[in-house]
Amino acid sequence: MKTLNTFKPILLTILIATAFWIKGHEVNAAEPQTLTVAGGCFWCVEADFEKVNGVIGAVSGYTGGQIANPTYKQVTRGGTGHYEAVQITFDPDTISRTTLMDMFLRSVDPTDAGGQFCDRGDSYRTAIFVSGQSETTLAKKAVAAAQAELGQTIVTPILPASPFYLAEDYHQDYYKGRSLVLTRAGPKSQATAYKFYRDACGRDARVKELWGKALG
């Protein structure tokens, strides 16, 4: 009993120190951040970035336009000024905003001002959306580095962040959906239809052609 009483204060000290360490770790952990980008088909951008370590999630939506709560038909028809965009939520302790911007620029054709791959029109253009001078500076550095590496002019604009409107439920996680949809090749699951579309659109082939060794 005497031995137990001797160790009790030591044990209590250890427990208190551990509790303070855990509390301090929680306080110091960075809050999740978001990065909004437009890279043509938002299904593809969402699929690309949800696989990245440090990304908590990605959602498809519309931003950069003049009307509130636009629909997919309105945006793709044109005239609203909106981009098909993806809002990426990430853990800055695991992956940086700069790294995500670098990855984004190398996942699209930033030399194309008229759309992306087989998707043409204003809503399919590329863009990086920023809030404040710090994010603007990071984006400019990312674009400059990519342009130097590519050796071609990058036309992807850096735009002020504006309201982001979630796309219809149908578009979220389309690339892994199981619902049946009718395609030119007959009924297919969303995941299969997505792969068929991506291959037919030539997205990956063009990115590989453009960036080559930069893809690692």
VEXDREN-2710 file (C-alpha; in Angstrom, 1 decimal):
% VEXDREN-2710
k/r/px/py/pz
1/MET/0.0/0.0/0.0
2/LYS/2.9/2.3/0.8
3/THR/4.4/1.7/-2.6
4/LEU/1.1/2.4/-4.3
5/ASN/0.7/5.7/-2.4
6/THR/4.3/6.6/-3.5
7/PHE/3.5/6.1/-7.2
8/LYS/0.1/7.8/-7.1
9/PRO/1.5/11.4/-7.3
10/ILE/3.8/10.3/-10.1
11/LEU/1.0/8.7/-12.0
12/LEU/-1.2/11.7/-11.5
13/THR/1.5/14.0/-12.8
14/ILE/1.9/11.9/-15.9
15/LEU/-1.8/11.9/-16.6
16/ILE/-2.0/15.7/-16.2
17/ALA/1.0/16.2/-18.5
18/THR/-0.6/13.9/-21.1
19/ALA/-3.9/15.7/-20.9
20/PHE/-2.2/19.0/-21.4
21/TRP/-0.2/17.6/-24.4
22/ILE/-3.3/16.3/-26.0
23/LYS/-5.1/19.6/-25.4
24/GLY/-2.2/21.6/-26.8
25/HIS/-2.0/19.3/-29.9
26/GLU/-5.7/19.9/-30.5
27/VAL/-5.3/23.6/-30.2
28/ASN/-2.3/23.7/-32.6
29/ALA/-3.9/21.5/-35.2
30/ALA/-4.7/23.7/-38.3
31/GLU/-8.3/24.2/-39.3
32/PRO/-9.4/22.7/-42.6
33/GLN/-9.1/25.1/-45.5
34/THR/-10.7/25.3/-49.0
35/LEU/-9.5/25.9/-52.5
36/THR/-11.9/26.5/-55.3
37/VAL/-10.8/25.7/-58.9
38/ALA/-12.5/25.3/-62.3
39/GLY/-11.0/22.7/-64.6
40/GLY/-13.7/21.8/-67.1
41/CYS/-15.9/18.9/-66.2
42/PHE/-16.4/19.1/-62.5
43/TRP/-16.9/15.3/-62.2
44/CYS/-13.3/14.9/-63.4
45/VAL/-11.8/17.5/-61.1
46/GLU/-13.7/16.1/-58.1
47/ALA/-12.5/12.6/-59.0
48/ASP/-8.9/13.7/-59.3
49/PHE/-8.7/15.5/-56.0
50/GLU/-10.6/13.2/-53.7
51/LYS/-7.8/10.7/-54.2
52/VAL/-5.1/13.1/-53.0
53/ASN/-3.7/12.6/-49.5
54/GLY/-4.6/15.4/-47.3
55/VAL/-7.8/16.3/-49.1
56/ILE/-10.8/15.9/-46.9
57/GLY/-13.4/16.1/-49.6
58/ALA/-14.4/17.8/-52.8
59/VAL/-17.8/19.0/-54.0
60/SER/-19.0/20.1/-57.5
61/GLY/-20.7/23.4/-58.0
62/TYR/-20.9/26.8/-59.8
63/THR/-19.1/30.0/-59.1
64/GLY/-18.0/33.3/-60.7
65/GLY/-21.4/34.2/-62.2
66/GLN/-24.1/36.9/-61.9
67/ILE/-27.1/34.9/-60.6
68/ALA/-27.8/33.1/-57.4
69/ASN/-28.4/29.4/-57.2
70/PRO/-27.9/28.6/-60.9
71/THR/-28.9/25.2/-62.4
72/TYR/-26.7/23.0/-64.5
73/LYS/-28.8/23.8/-67.6
74/GLN/-28.5/27.5/-67.0
75/VAL/-24.7/27.3/-66.5
76/THR/-24.0/25.1/-69.5
77/ARG/-26.4/27.0/-71.8
78/GLY/-24.2/30.1/-71.1
79/GLY/-24.9/33.7/-70.2
80/THR/-24.7/33.3/-66.4
81/GLY/-20.9/33.8/-66.2
82/HIS/-20.5/30.8/-64.0
83/TYR/-17.8/28.2/-64.2
84/GLU/-18.2/24.5/-63.4
85/ALA/-16.1/24.5/-60.3
86/VAL/-14.9/22.2/-57.5
87/GLN/-14.4/23.3/-53.9
88/ILE/-11.6/21.3/-52.3
89/THR/-11.4/21.0/-48.5
90/PHE/-8.0/20.0/-47.3
91/ASP/-5.8/19.6/-44.2
92/PRO/-3.0/22.2/-44.4
93/ASP/-0.9/20.1/-42.0
94/THR/-0.8/17.4/-44.6
95/ILE/-0.9/19.2/-47.9
96/SER/-0.3/22.8/-48.8
97/ARG/-2.4/25.2/-50.9
98/THR/0.5/25.7/-53.2
99/THR/0.9/22.0/-53.8
100/LEU/-2.8/21.7/-54.6
101/MET/-2.5/24.6/-57.0
102/ASP/0.5/23.0/-58.7
103/MET/-1.4/19.7/-59.0
104/PHE/-4.4/21.4/-60.4
105/LEU/-2.5/23.2/-63.1
106/ARG/-0.9/19.9/-64.2
107/SER/-4.3/18.1/-64.3
108/VAL/-5.8/20.4/-66.9
109/ASP/-4.8/22.2/-70.2
110/PRO/-4.2/25.7/-68.9
111/THR/-3.3/26.9/-72.4
112/ASP/-6.9/26.5/-73.6
113/ALA/-9.0/29.6/-73.2
114/GLY/-12.1/28.1/-74.8
115/GLY/-13.0/25.2/-72.5
116/GLN/-11.4/21.9/-71.6
117/PHE/-10.8/18.9/-73.9
118/CYS/-14.1/18.0/-75.6
119/ASP/-16.1/20.4/-73.5
120/ARG/-16.3/23.8/-75.0
121/GLY/-17.8/27.1/-73.8
122/ASP/-17.3/29.6/-71.0
123/SER/-18.6/27.3/-68.2
124/TYR/-15.8/24.8/-69.0
125/ARG/-12.9/27.3/-68.8
126/THR/-10.2/26.9/-66.2
127/ALA/-9.7/29.3/-63.2
128/ILE/-8.2/29.5/-59.7
129/PHE/-10.3/31.4/-57.2
130/VAL/-8.6/33.3/-54.3
131/SER/-9.4/35.3/-51.2
132/GLY/-7.0/38.0/-50.1
133/GLN/-3.5/39.0/-51.1
134/SER/-1.8/35.9/-49.6
135/GLU/-3.8/33.5/-51.7
136/THR/-3.3/35.7/-54.7
137/THR/0.4/35.7/-54.3
138/LEU/0.5/31.9/-53.9
139/ALA/-1.6/31.5/-57.1
140/LYS/0.6/33.8/-59.1
141/LYS/3.7/31.9/-58.1
142/ALA/2.0/28.6/-59.0
143/VAL/1.0/29.9/-62.4
144/ALA/4.5/31.4/-63.0
145/ALA/6.2/28.1/-62.0
146/ALA/3.9/26.1/-64.2
147/GLN/4.4/28.4/-67.2
148/ALA/8.1/28.2/-66.8
149/GLU/8.0/24.5/-66.7
150/LEU/5.6/24.2/-69.6
151/GLY/7.3/26.8/-71.8
152/GLN/3.9/28.0/-73.0
153/THR/1.6/30.8/-72.0
154/ILE/-0.9/29.8/-69.3
155/VAL/-4.3/31.5/-69.8
156/THR/-5.9/30.2/-66.6
157/PRO/-7.0/33.3/-64.7
158/ILE/-6.7/34.0/-61.0
159/LEU/-10.1/35.4/-59.9
160/PRO/-11.5/36.8/-56.7
161/ALA/-13.6/34.2/-54.8
162/SER/-17.3/34.6/-55.2
163/PRO/-20.3/32.7/-53.9
164/PHE/-20.0/29.0/-54.5
165/TYR/-23.3/27.2/-55.3
166/LEU/-23.5/23.4/-54.9
167/ALA/-24.4/21.5/-58.0
168/GLU/-27.4/19.2/-58.0
169/ASP/-27.1/16.0/-56.0
170/TYR/-26.9/14.1/-59.2
171/HIS/-23.5/15.5/-59.9
172/GLN/-21.9/14.9/-56.6
173/ASP/-19.5/11.9/-56.6
174/TYR/-20.8/11.0/-60.1
175/TYR/-17.5/9.2/-60.9
176/LYS/-18.3/6.5/-58.3
177/GLY/-22.1/6.5/-58.5
178/ARG/-24.0/3.2/-59.0
179/SER/-27.3/4.6/-60.5
180/LEU/-28.1/3.6/-64.0
181/VAL/-27.9/6.3/-66.7
182/LEU/-28.6/6.1/-70.4
183/THR/-25.6/6.6/-72.6
184/ARG/-24.8/6.3/-76.3
185/ALA/-23.5/2.9/-75.5
186/GLY/-26.7/1.9/-73.7
187/PRO/-27.5/1.8/-69.9
188/LYS/-24.5/2.0/-67.7
189/SER/-23.8/2.8/-64.0
190/GLN/-22.7/6.3/-63.4
191/ALA/-19.1/5.1/-62.6
192/THR/-18.9/3.3/-65.9
193/ALA/-20.5/6.1/-67.8
194/TYR/-18.0/8.5/-66.3
195/LYS/-15.0/6.5/-67.3
196/PHE/-16.5/6.1/-70.9
197/TYR/-17.0/9.9/-71.0
198/ARG/-13.5/10.7/-69.6
199/ASP/-11.8/8.4/-72.1
200/ALA/-13.8/9.6/-75.1
201/CYS/-13.2/13.3/-74.1
202/GLY/-9.4/12.7/-74.3
203/ARG/-8.7/14.4/-71.0
204/ASP/-6.0/12.2/-69.7
205/ALA/-4.4/11.8/-73.1
206/ARG/-4.1/15.6/-73.6
207/VAL/-2.8/16.2/-70.1
208/LYS/-0.1/13.5/-70.7
209/GLU/0.8/15.0/-74.1
210/LEU/1.0/18.5/-72.7
211/TRP/2.8/17.9/-69.4
212/GLY/4.7/14.8/-70.2
213/LYS/7.4/14.1/-67.5
214/ALA/5.9/16.8/-65.2
215/LEU/3.2/14.3/-64.3
216/GLY/5.8/12.2/-62.5
END
